[in-house]
């Protein structure tokens, strides 16, 4: 399966925003999910409003049932949902050659 198709399958809509869940972003950029969340925590000024969408708990429960192959269960915290701008910003912060390569394509 080509990379574009793989990415498109991970995009979901939350509050009329197209987003990717942090664990899917981590898989795309070939880093651990905790590294994605650390990058956000350590660089809050790089993620203004609209870069990350909060997922309401009720939506998360519904999403887990619909996308069980993509979205991991058992999380104690709600995941982050990155918009396109958030994905680009994250790629510039992560120290991952895969993240940089995905952005420059």
Secondary structure, DSSP 4 states (H G I P E B T S, - for coil): --HHHHHHHH-EEETTEEEEEHHHHHHHHTS-HHHHHHHHHHTGGGS-TTSEEEPPHHHHHHHHHH-TTTS-S--SSPPEEE-HHHHHHHHHHS--HHHHHHHH-
